[in-house]
Amino acid sequence: MSQAAVDRAAVMGALVSAAVVDQGGHLVHFQRMDKAEIAGPTLAVDKAFTAVAHRIETAELAALTQPGANLWGLHANGGGRYVVFGGGIPCWHDGLVVAAVGVSGGTAEEDVECARAGLAIFEAFLADRLAE
């Protein structure tokens, strides 16, 4: 999953870090491209953590965490780990979030696109397993 995210970033000309966490938010794999920003490793992991913890894409949290919105203040909780901009995507199976991918280093849109590439690997894996 992280390799797919990094590969997509390379095609786009972005320099990113990519993280995969399990259903408990624990890091299971991480990659950082050469010359990627130094904030990327922390943000990639925290985007994946946020996606698992809240069972929602971090890009969707942006509108929900604006002043006056239902989740205003979320970004200031969780020990500062909750990220409320694009790049974290949960992985669903049988109605449960079982993992997430997080990407950071490009624009928010690039990060989302790279995370979607990682999610596609997860979904292909599930499809293959279910076809057996």
MARLO-586317 format. One record per residue (C-alpha): residue number from 1; x, y, z. Coordinates in pm, 1 decimal. Example, Ala and Ser with C-alpha at 12.3 -4.5 7.8 and 13.67 -1.06 7.14 Angstrom:
// residues 2
<r zami="1" east="1230.0" north="-450.0" up="780.0"/>
<r zami="2" east="1367.0" north="-106.0" up="714.0"/>
// end
This chain:
// residues 132
<r zami="1" east="0.0" north="0.0" up="0.0"/>
<r zami="2" east="274.4" north="242.6" up="91.4"/>
<r zami="3" east="468.2" north="147.9" up="-222.8"/>
<r zami="4" east="165.1" north="224.6" up="-439.6"/>
<r zami="5" east="131.0" north="563.6" up="-270.0"/>
<r zami="6" east="499.0" north="642.9" up="-323.1"/>
<r zami="7" east="484.4" north="521.8" up="-684.1"/>
<r zami="8" east="186.7" north="750.1" up="-753.5"/>
<r zami="9" east="371.3" north="1042.3" up="-596.2"/>
<r zami="10" east="672.3" north="978.7" up="-819.4"/>
<r zami="11" east="450.9" north="991.6" up="-1129.2"/>
<r zami="12" east="301.0" north="1321.2" up="-1007.0"/>
<r zami="13" east="638.0" north="1470.7" up="-914.7"/>
<r zami="14" east="552.2" north="1492.1" up="-544.4"/>
<r zami="15" east="782.0" north="1392.4" up="-258.1"/>
<r zami="16" east="588.2" north="1215.7" up="14.8"/>
<r zami="17" east="591.6" north="993.0" up="317.4"/>
<r zami="18" east="339.6" north="708.8" up="330.8"/>
<r zami="19" east="219.9" north="513.2" up="633.0"/>
<r zami="20" east="-9.5" north="216.7" up="691.4"/>
<r zami="21" east="-163.1" north="151.1" up="1032.3"/>
<r zami="22" east="-366.7" north="-141.6" up="1162.0"/>
<r zami="23" east="-714.8" north="-118.5" up="1313.9"/>
<r zami="24" east="-566.5" north="-5.2" up="1645.2"/>
<r zami="25" east="-377.5" north="280.6" up="1480.4"/>
<r zami="26" east="-39.8" north="106.3" up="1519.1"/>
<r zami="27" east="214.7" north="163.7" up="1244.4"/>
<r zami="28" east="271.8" north="-147.9" up="1033.4"/>
<r zami="29" east="460.0" north="0.9" up="737.8"/>
<r zami="30" east="620.8" north="330.6" up="645.1"/>
<r zami="31" east="814.7" north="479.4" up="353.9"/>
<r zami="32" east="966.3" north="822.4" up="299.3"/>
<r zami="33" east="1086.8" north="933.5" up="-40.6"/>
<r zami="34" east="1433.6" north="1086.2" up="-61.1"/>
<r zami="35" east="1416.6" north="1463.7" up="-8.1"/>
<r zami="36" east="1058.3" north="1452.4" up="123.1"/>
<r zami="37" east="976.4" north="1713.6" up="387.6"/>
<r zami="38" east="1071.6" north="1642.7" up="747.2"/>
<r zami="39" east="715.1" north="1692.3" up="876.1"/>
<r zami="40" east="584.5" north="1421.9" up="644.1"/>
<r zami="41" east="665.4" north="1116.5" up="855.4"/>
<r zami="42" east="471.0" north="1244.7" up="1154.9"/>
<r zami="43" east="181.4" north="1374.3" up="948.7"/>
<r zami="44" east="151.3" north="1059.0" up="735.0"/>
<r zami="45" east="129.6" north="837.3" up="1042.9"/>
<r zami="46" east="-112.0" north="1073.8" up="1215.8"/>
<r zami="47" east="-334.4" north="1099.1" up="907.2"/>
<r zami="48" east="-362.9" north="720.6" up="898.3"/>
<r zami="49" east="-422.9" north="714.7" up="1276.1"/>
<r zami="50" east="-697.9" north="977.6" up="1242.8"/>
<r zami="51" east="-866.7" north="785.7" up="960.3"/>
<r zami="52" east="-878.6" north="469.2" up="1174.2"/>
<r zami="53" east="-979.5" north="645.4" up="1494.2"/>
<r zami="54" east="-1269.0" north="832.6" up="1335.4"/>
<r zami="55" east="-1356.5" north="593.6" up="1050.6"/>
<r zami="56" east="-1353.8" north="875.9" up="798.1"/>
<r zami="57" east="-1123.9" north="1023.0" up="537.0"/>
<r zami="58" east="-925.5" north="1308.2" up="686.9"/>
<r zami="59" east="-1024.0" north="1527.7" up="390.0"/>
<r zami="60" east="-1387.0" north="1493.7" up="501.2"/>
<r zami="61" east="-1297.0" north="1616.4" up="849.3"/>
<r zami="62" east="-1191.9" north="1959.8" up="720.4"/>
<r zami="63" east="-1548.5" north="2089.4" up="687.0"/>
<r zami="64" east="-1665.5" north="1912.4" up="1002.6"/>
<r zami="65" east="-1399.8" north="2078.8" up="1219.2"/>
<r zami="66" east="-1450.0" north="2440.8" up="1119.6"/>
<r zami="67" east="-1564.3" north="2686.4" up="1389.0"/>
<r zami="68" east="-1927.8" north="2619.6" up="1467.3"/>
<r zami="69" east="-1932.9" north="2277.2" up="1299.0"/>
<r zami="70" east="-2016.4" north="1954.8" up="1483.1"/>
<r zami="71" east="-1654.5" north="1849.7" up="1537.7"/>
<r zami="72" east="-1500.8" north="2190.9" up="1602.8"/>
<r zami="73" east="-1196.2" north="2145.4" up="1825.1"/>
<r zami="74" east="-1121.1" north="1787.4" up="1718.0"/>
<r zami="75" east="-779.6" north="1890.5" up="1588.0"/>
<r zami="76" east="-684.3" north="2003.9" up="1939.1"/>
<r zami="77" east="-763.3" north="1665.2" up="2094.8"/>
<r zami="78" east="-601.1" north="1325.1" up="2087.3"/>
<r zami="79" east="-267.6" north="1459.5" up="2204.5"/>
<r zami="80" east="-238.7" north="1659.0" up="1883.6"/>
<r zami="81" east="-249.4" north="1347.6" up="1664.0"/>
<r zami="82" east="-575.6" north="1421.1" up="1484.7"/>
<r zami="83" east="-518.6" north="1562.3" up="1136.5"/>
<r zami="84" east="-813.3" north="1733.1" up="970.5"/>
<r zami="85" east="-694.3" north="1779.0" up="612.4"/>
<r zami="86" east="-656.3" north="1539.1" up="321.2"/>
<r zami="87" east="-429.8" north="1237.7" up="301.8"/>
<r zami="88" east="-569.2" north="979.5" up="545.6"/>
<r zami="89" east="-808.8" north="710.3" up="423.4"/>
<r zami="90" east="-958.5" north="422.4" up="622.2"/>
<r zami="91" east="-971.3" north="67.8" up="482.5"/>
<r zami="92" east="-1305.6" north="-104.8" up="535.6"/>
<r zami="93" east="-1388.1" north="-476.2" up="543.5"/>
<r zami="94" east="-1720.3" north="-627.3" up="651.5"/>
<r zami="95" east="-1839.4" north="-297.3" up="795.9"/>
<r zami="96" east="-1527.2" north="-243.3" up="1006.8"/>
<r zami="97" east="-1223.1" north="-25.2" up="963.1"/>
<r zami="98" east="-932.1" north="-268.6" up="962.4"/>
<r zami="99" east="-647.4" north="-38.6" up="857.9"/>
<r zami="100" east="-571.1" north="300.4" up="706.1"/>
<r zami="101" east="-320.6" north="464.4" up="477.9"/>
<r zami="102" east="-181.0" north="812.5" up="534.8"/>
<r zami="103" east="25.3" north="1024.6" up="298.6"/>
<r zami="104" east="191.8" north="1361.0" up="354.0"/>
<r zami="105" east="434.9" north="1581.0" up="165.7"/>
<r zami="106" east="247.2" north="1695.4" up="-141.6"/>
<r zami="107" east="-50.3" north="1924.6" up="-162.7"/>
<r zami="108" east="-360.5" north="1798.0" up="15.0"/>
<r zami="109" east="-497.8" north="1689.7" up="-322.7"/>
<r zami="110" east="-176.6" north="1504.5" up="-411.5"/>
<r zami="111" east="-172.1" north="1335.8" up="-72.4"/>
<r zami="112" east="-530.8" north="1216.4" up="-121.6"/>
<r zami="113" east="-453.3" north="1084.6" up="-469.0"/>
<r zami="114" east="-151.1" north="894.4" up="-339.2"/>
<r zami="115" east="-347.9" north="755.1" up="-45.2"/>
<r zami="116" east="-616.1" north="637.7" up="-288.4"/>
<r zami="117" east="-345.9" north="448.0" up="-477.8"/>
<r zami="118" east="-259.8" north="272.3" up="-152.7"/>
<r zami="119" east="-625.7" north="200.4" up="-82.8"/>
<r zami="120" east="-660.3" north="45.6" up="-429.5"/>
<r zami="121" east="-397.0" north="-213.5" up="-333.9"/>
<r zami="122" east="-592.0" north="-300.7" up="-18.4"/>
<r zami="123" east="-915.6" north="-332.3" up="-214.8"/>
<r zami="124" east="-749.9" north="-550.8" up="-480.9"/>
<r zami="125" east="-607.6" north="-774.5" up="-208.6"/>
<r zami="126" east="-951.8" north="-814.0" up="-52.8"/>
<r zami="127" east="-1110.4" north="-889.8" up="-388.4"/>
<r zami="128" east="-850.9" north="-1160.7" up="-454.1"/>
<r zami="129" east="-898.1" north="-1312.6" up="-106.9"/>
<r zami="130" east="-1275.2" north="-1313.5" up="-134.7"/>
<r zami="131" east="-1257.7" north="-1474.9" up="-478.9"/>
<r zami="132" east="-1067.2" north="-1775.5" up="-339.8"/>
// end
